[in-house]
Amino acid sequence: MKKLIILILLLCIPSVSFAEKDDIGEFDGNSWLSWSALEKISFLRGFLSASGYIVSANSGGIFYCSITNSEYNAEKAQNVWSIFHDTEKKKKINFSRGDVCLLLDSQILSKNESSYKFGIYGITVGQLYEGLNLFFNDFKNKQIKLSLAIHVVKKQIEGASGEEIEALTQWLRGGGKDFSKRFYIDKEGKKMFISFP
């Protein structure tokens, strides 16, 4: 009896059976354009929240010891690092707990710096919403993944030049395969490389 009720519900409400068919990483312009305004806003709020969490979760070292961000000294960390790798000096020097913490945290912080580019700050959901609507209204952009398009719109909002945005969009339209498309000529005639995201 339960199987019959479930079958009837699936036939009456077919969208229920496909509710989880999409992988979030596969959302593109076609997905975006098929969503309601509420779905778009909900997605963007979740995306902004997640990007902020990723950056904040990776913004500090794990040891901290007695070192705060204001006390962090990159030059001292580099000196400790160079001594640590010098076999002769290492035998003669005792490292303090603070030196070891500084050394470990400096390595973690330098690796985590790459996560900052994924953060989206000072940009509202409304700005992204409008920007993505404009971006995906161009039929040539519909196959670009939504997560990548968000970073294109972010670059536009932050003031990237039209030449940079056009080159970046061309690169993404080609699936990000032709690395040479990440170079463009700016208004002054200089060859520039696009960092992305």
C-alpha positions in Angstrom: 0.0 0.0 0.0 2.8 2.4 0.9 4.5 1.8 -2.5 1.3 2.6 -4.3 0.8 5.9 -2.4 4.4 6.9 -3.2 4.0 6.0 -6.9 0.8 8.0 -7.1 2.5 11.0 -5.5 5.4 10.8 -7.9 3.1 10.7 -10.8 1.0 13.5 -9.5 3.9 15.7 -8.5 6.8 14.8 -10.9 9.0 17.6 -9.7 9.4 15.8 -6.3 11.2 12.9 -8.0 13.8 15.3 -9.6 14.3 17.6 -6.6 17.9 16.6 -6.0 19.0 15.8 -9.6 21.4 18.8 -10.0 25.0 18.9 -8.6 25.6 22.5 -7.3 28.9 22.6 -9.2 27.0 22.0 -12.5 24.7 25.0 -12.2 25.2 27.3 -15.2 23.3 30.1 -16.9 20.6 27.8 -18.0 20.0 26.9 -14.4 20.1 30.5 -13.3 17.6 31.7 -15.9 15.1 28.8 -15.0 15.0 29.8 -11.3 12.6 32.2 -9.6 13.8 35.4 -8.0 13.5 33.7 -4.6 15.6 30.8 -5.7 18.3 33.1 -7.1 18.4 35.2 -3.9 18.6 32.1 -1.7 21.4 30.6 -3.8 23.4 33.9 -3.6 22.9 34.3 0.1 24.2 30.7 0.6 27.1 31.3 -1.8 28.2 34.6 0.0 27.9 32.9 3.4 30.0 30.0 2.3 32.7 32.1 0.7 33.0 34.2 3.8 33.2 31.1 6.0 35.9 29.6 3.8 38.1 32.7 4.0 37.6 33.3 7.7 38.2 29.6 8.5 41.5 29.8 6.6 42.6 33.3 7.7 44.6 32.4 10.8 47.2 29.9 11.9 46.3 27.0 14.0 48.8 27.4 16.8 48.5 31.1 17.7 50.5 30.5 20.9 50.8 34.0 22.2 50.9 35.6 18.8 48.1 37.7 17.5 47.7 39.1 14.0 49.0 42.5 15.2 52.1 40.8 16.6 52.7 38.6 13.6 56.1 39.5 12.1 56.7 38.1 8.6 60.4 39.1 8.6 61.1 37.3 11.9 59.2 34.2 10.6 61.4 34.3 7.5 64.6 34.5 9.6 63.5 31.6 11.8 62.6 29.7 8.6 66.1 30.2 7.1 67.8 29.2 10.4 65.6 26.2 10.6 66.8 25.0 7.2 70.4 25.7 7.8 71.7 22.4 9.3 74.8 23.9 10.9 73.0 26.8 12.6 70.1 24.6 13.6 72.4 22.4 15.7 73.6 25.5 17.7 70.4 27.3 18.3 67.5 26.4 20.6 64.2 27.5 19.2 61.8 28.9 21.7 58.1 27.9 21.7 57.2 31.2 20.2 59.7 30.7 17.4 58.3 27.3 16.5 54.7 28.7 16.7 55.7 31.6 14.5 57.4 29.3 12.0 54.4 26.9 11.8 51.8 29.7 11.6 53.8 31.6 9.0 53.7 28.5 6.7 50.0 28.0 7.3 49.2 31.7 6.7 51.2 31.8 3.5 49.3 28.8 2.1 46.0 30.2 3.2 46.5 33.6 1.5 45.2 32.0 -1.7 41.8 31.5 -0.2 41.3 35.3 0.1 40.5 35.6 -3.6 37.4 33.5 -3.1 35.8 35.9 -0.5 33.1 38.3 -1.7 33.0 41.4 0.5 31.3 44.8 0.1 29.1 43.4 -2.7 25.4 42.9 -2.1 23.1 40.1 -3.1 21.2 42.6 -5.2 24.3 43.7 -7.1 25.2 40.1 -7.9 21.6 39.3 -8.8 21.4 42.1 -11.3 24.9 41.4 -12.7 24.2 37.7 -13.2 20.9 38.4 -14.9 22.7 40.7 -17.3 25.6 38.3 -17.8 23.4 35.3 -18.5 21.0 37.2 -20.8 23.8 36.9 -23.4 23.1 33.5 -24.9 26.9 32.9 -25.4 27.4 32.9 -21.6 24.7 30.4 -20.7 27.1 27.4 -20.5 29.4 29.1 -18.0 29.2 27.7 -14.5 27.4 29.9 -12.0 30.2 29.8 -9.5 32.6 31.2 -12.1 30.1 33.8 -13.4 29.7 35.1 -9.8 33.4 35.9 -9.8 33.2 37.6 -13.2 30.4 39.8 -11.9 32.5 40.4 -8.8 35.4 41.7 -11.0 33.0 44.0 -12.9 31.7 45.4 -9.6 35.2 46.0 -8.3 36.0 48.0 -11.5 37.8 45.6 -13.8 38.2 47.0 -17.3 36.0 46.0 -20.2 39.0 44.5 -21.9 39.7 42.3 -18.9 36.1 41.2 -18.6 35.8 40.4 -22.3 39.0 38.3 -22.3 37.9 36.5 -19.1 34.5 35.8 -20.6 36.0 34.5 -23.8 38.2 32.2 -21.8 35.3 30.8 -19.8 33.2 30.4 -22.9 35.9 28.0 -24.2 35.7 26.0 -21.0 38.9 27.5 -19.5 41.0 25.4 -21.7 42.9 27.9 -23.8 45.3 29.5 -21.3 46.4 32.2 -23.8 42.9 33.8 -23.6 43.8 34.9 -20.1 46.0 37.5 -21.6 44.6 40.8 -23.0 45.8 44.1 -24.2 44.8 47.0 -21.9 43.9 50.6 -23.0 47.5 51.6 -22.8 48.6 48.8 -25.2 50.2 46.6 -22.4 49.8 42.9 -22.4 48.1 41.9 -19.1 47.3 38.6 -17.4 43.9 38.0 -15.8 44.0 36.6 -12.3 40.9 34.5 -11.6 38.9 34.3 -9.5 
